[in-house]
Amino acid sequence: MQKSAFAAGVCLVAAAIAVSGCTSSRFGTYPTQGQPAPLDPAPRGSVTSGQLPPPSQPGVDPNAQGQFPNAPGANGGMPGDPNAPDSSVQEVATAQPVTREALVGAWKVTTAGSSCQMFMALTKWTGGFRAASRGCPGDAASVAAWDVQGQQVVLSDSNGNKVASLFASGAGAFNGQTTSGAAISLTR
């Protein structure tokens, strides 16, 4: 019986040594990576209410009806051309189709007599999708979002307020007007 008690004691000591090896402090010396800092939440605009505009003709974008009379092509010619026929409804109806995927990426913006850069992404944002401008003057400096509404590209500020509307004017080119009346164009 003494031999079995001695054997049991030896087994206990061996088990204690084995377990103590598993809890060695040598594993704590490796550098550990901390968690990344949390991101700030996206800003959200306030909710507004108001009366909706009356319905428009099918196939015609209500945002383009007479709102930008001096936009390139809105009167059948260049901005301010008094001799051009009034074809603003035809311009909207015949504008080239616009897809969101075609707008993603970097653009050269020309407005207020100077040029700057704008990048458009498909990240959801107040007013549509995220846009970022770099070195833009005037209204274009406040652009934080973009979206496609019918056949036009709408640029908005961080509160979702419309800054400009543009129509396709060729491959990789859009022309339009800011809400303050300045001409604006996007080109690749």
N, C-alpha and C positions, 0 to 999 in steps of 0.2 A: 504494500500500500504506500510505502514511502517512495518507492520508485515512481509510481503514477503521480503522486503529489509533486515530486521534483520535476517530472516531465511536463506537468501542467504549468508549473511556474516558469520553466524554460520557454514554453509556447507563449505564455503571456508576455514575457520580456521581449521575445522575438516579434510578436504582434505589435507591441508598443513602439519598438524601434522602426518597424515598417511604416506604421502610421505616422510617426513623427517625421519621417523622410518625405511624406506627401505634403506636409505643411511647412516645408522649408521656406525661409524668408528670401532665398535666392531668386525666386520668381518675381518678387516685388521690385526688383531693381531695373526691370525693363521699362523703357519710357512708354507711357500710355498717351493716347490721343484723346483730347477732350471733345465734347460735343460742340458742333458749330453754334454760333450765336443765332438766336431766332431772328427771322426776318420780320420787318415791320409790315403790318397789314396794308393792303392797297387802300388808297384814299377812296372815300365814297362821297358822292355828291348828295345834296339834300333833295328830298322828294318835293316836286312842285305839282301844282294842279292848275288847270285852266280849261278854257273852252277849246274843243277841237275845231280845226278849219272845216269848211264844207267839203263834201266829196268832190274829187276831180274826175276828169274823163279817164276811162280805162286805157291803159297803155301809155299815159302821160304822167311823168313824175310831178307830183304837186309841189315839190320843193323848187322846181326849176321854172314854173310858170310865171314869167315876168319878174322874177326876183333878181335876176342878173342880166339886165338889158344890155350892158356893155361887154358881156363876156365874148371872147373870140367866137365868131360864127353865130352868135345869138341873133344878129340882124342880117345874116348872110354875108358879112364882111368883117373887117377889123373893127376893134372897139371904137365907138364914136363916129363911125362912118354914116353921115346923114343920108346918103344916097342909096344905101343898101335896103333891099326889101325886108319886111318884117317876116322872118321865118323861124321864130324862136320855138314854136311848137314842132315844126319840121325837124329842127336840129335835135331836139330831144328824141323824137321818134326815129331818127336815122343814126343816132350816135352808136358807135361800136359797143358791143357787149363788153362788160367789165367783170372780171372774176377776182375774188379776194386773193387767190393764189398768185395771180399775175402781179399783184401789187407788193407782195412781200419782198423785202430787201432794201437796198440803198437807192436813194433818189437825189437828183440835183434839183433844188427849188430855186426858182427865180421870181422875185417879188420886190416891190419898192425899189427898183433900180439896182438890186444886188443879188448875189447868189449865195446859197448855203446848202447844207446837207440835211437830209431827213431819212430816217430808217423806220420802216414799217414791219411789224411782226404780227403773228396770229395769236398773240396773247390777249385774252379777254380783258377789257378795260372799260371804264366809264365812257360811254359814247361809242363803243364798238371794240376796236382792237388797239393795242399799244403802238404809239408812234413817238419818236424822239427826234428833236431837231437840234442842229448844232450850228451856231452862228447866224441864225435867221433873224432878220429885222421885222419890225412891225407885228402884224397879226400872226405871221408864221412862227414867231418866237413862242407863242402860247399853245401851239399844237401839241397835244398829248395823246390824241386818239384819231383813228380813221375808221371808215366803214364804206361799204358799197351799198348804195340805195338806188335800186333800179339800174340806170345806165350812168350814174354819176358817182364820183368819189367825194365823200364828205369828210372834211378835216374838222376836228373838234378840240376844245380845250379840256383841261382836267375835270371840269364840272359837267362835261357833256354838251356844252353850248357850241353851236356851229360856228366855225371860224371861216371856212371856205367851202365852195363846191366847184368841182372840176369835171369836165367831160373828156373822153378819149379824143385825141386829135391826130392820132397816128400810132404807129408801132412804138411803144415805150414812151409815149408823150401824152400829157393831159394838160388842158388849159381851162382856166376859170377865173373866178373872182372871189375875193374875200368879202365878208359881210360889211366891211367898211368901204368897199368899192374898189380896192386895189386889184390890179391884174395879178394872177399867180399861175405858174406853170410847174409841172413836174416832168423831168426827163431822166432817162437812164444814161 
